[in-house]
């Protein structure tokens, strides 16, 4: 049974170690910049994974992150469903991180994100189903918000939007059933079907520059 592995090649393939169910320890060397999709997906016993400084991209389902302390400051991109098994309540993002896409999907206890000032994209389904989020401030460094970014965050009551977002897309806050108030900054020109099924939404403070509101305004 394979329990420990020291990887010497910096070129990984998609799904390279997927479902290696007895793998426990992996040491990744300097020089690796990208962990591709599903690299260690399904490695249920993997509890020691050393990531060197220099890794920039961690793709969809590449690893299961149990603590944000695992991430080196060099990381610029985090893909889908990397924190689904993480029980942490607070996550501090790496200082060079620029893009999140589906990263915290259904993370059960997440109630705080500490940003670094460089993040510019909260992509599709990044905080989908994060039911422990109560308040959220989208930092002003963010210019791009993806479809369903906060969909199904059942306990989210307040959102403070980046003043540099121009488009609030399809399902961005759909079914946030505790959301009571939202302020749309003047930077926003387009709003899709972003707030459908927000049953408790009582107040929308609309920015001065909104010119399009419609269900077909999705962000691809």
N, C-alpha and C positions, 0 to 999 in steps of 0.2 A: 504493500500500500504506500502510495506517495504521500508523505507527510511534510516534507521540507524541500524547498526548491530555491536555488540561487540562479537567477536569470542573468545570462551573460550577453544575450543578443538584444540590441536596442530596437529591433524591428519586430513588433508584435502583429499577429493576425487577428481578425475578427473572430471572437468565440474561442480563442486559442486554448484556454484552460476551463472552458465552461463545463459545469457539472463534475468537476474533480472533487467528489464528495468527501474524500479523506485528507485533502490538502489542508495543512494547518499553518505553515509559515512560508512566506515569500519575501525574498530580498531583491529589490529592483535596483540596478546599478545607476551611477551617474551616466548621463548621456541620453536617457530615455525622456522624450518630450511628450508623448501621447500614449494614453491607454485607450484602446479602441472599444467599440461596443461589445458588451457581454464578455469581456476578457476573463473575469473571474466570477461570472454569474453562476449561481447555483453551487458555489463552493461553501457549503454550510458550516464547515469546521474551520474555515480560514479566519484566524483571530489575530495573527501577527503579519502585518503587511507594512514594510518599510518603503516609503516613497521618498526619493531623493529630491533635493532642491534642484530645480531645472525642469520638472514636469510642468507643462503649460496647459494641456488639454486632457480632461477626463470625460470620456464619451458616455453615451447612454448605457446604464446598467453595467458599466465596466467593473465596478467594485461595490461592495456594500460598506458604507462608511458608518462606523459606530461612534465616532468622535471627530469633531471638526479639527481637533488638534493633530489629526493625521495629515492634514493638507499642508504642503509647503507653500510659502508665500509666493512662489513663482507661478502658481496656477492662475490661468486667465479665463478658462472656460470650464463650466461644470454642466454635464448633460443630465439626462432623465433618471429619476428614481434612484438616486445615489444614497439618500438618507432615509429611505422607507423603514429600515430596521433600527434607526437611531432613536434612542429614548431621551436625548438631551432636550432641555427646555430652551436653551439659548445657543446660538451659533454665531461665531465671529468669522466673517469672510476674509479670505486671504487678501493681502494689500494690493495685489495686482489683478484681482478678479474683475473681468469686464462683462461676462455673459453668464446668465443662469437660464437654463431651459428645462423645465420639468424637474428640477433638481430636488425639491423638497416635497414632491408629490405624496400626499397622505402621511406626512411625518406626524406622528400622533401627539407629541407633547410640545411641539415648537410654539413658543409664545414671544420670542425675541430674536431679531436679527441685528447684529452690529455690523454696519457697513464700513467700507474703507475709503470711500470718496471717488473711486474709479469706475464703479459699476455703471454700465450704460444700457444694459438690456435685462429686463425681467421677462423671459420668453414664455411660450405656451405652457400652461399648466404648472408653472413653477411652484405655486403654493396651493394647488388644487387640493381641496379636502383637508387642509390644515386646521382642524377644528379647535385647536387651543389658541389660535391667534385671536386677540380681542381688539387691539389697535395696531395700525400699521402706517408708518411714514415711508412713502416712496421717495428716496433721496433725489435731490435735484440733479445729480449726475445722470440719472436715468432719462433717456430720450425715447426708449422703445418699450412698449408694453404689449405682451402677446395675448392671443386668444385664450380665454379661460384661465388667465394668470392667477386669479383668486376665486375661481368658481367653487361653490360648495364649502366655503369657509363659514360654517354654521354659526359661530360665535363672534364673528368679526362685526364690531359695532361702529368703528370710526376708521376712516382712511384719509391720510393727508397726502395729496398727490404732488408729484414732481412738477415744478413750474416749467419744465422743459419738455414734457410729453405733449405731442400734437394730436394724438389719436388714441381714443379709448375703444378697443376693438370688441368684437363679438364675444359674448359670454365672459368678459373680463371679471365681472363680479356677480355673475348669474347665481341665483339661489343662495346668496349670502343673507340668510333669513333673519339675522339680527342687525343688519346694517340699517341705521336710522337717518344718517345724514352724509352727504357727499358734497364737496366743493370742487367744481371743475375750474381749473386755472385758465387764465386768459390765453395761455399757449395752445390750448386744445381747439382744433378746428373741426374735428370729426368725432362723432360718437356712434358706435354700432349698437347692436342689441346687447348692451353691456350689463344692464341692471335688471334683466328679466327675473321674475320670481323673487325679488327682494321685498318680501311681504311687509316688512316693518319700515321701509324707507319712507320718511316723512318730508324731508327737506333736501332739495337739490339746488345748490347755489351755482348757477350757470355762468361760465366765463363769457366775456364780451365778444369773443371771436369765433364761437361755434357757428358753422355755416351748414353742416350736414349732420342729420340724425336719421339713422335708418338701419334696418336689420341686416342689410347686405354689406355693411362696412366691416369686413373681416380683415384681419392682418395675416398675411400668408408668410 
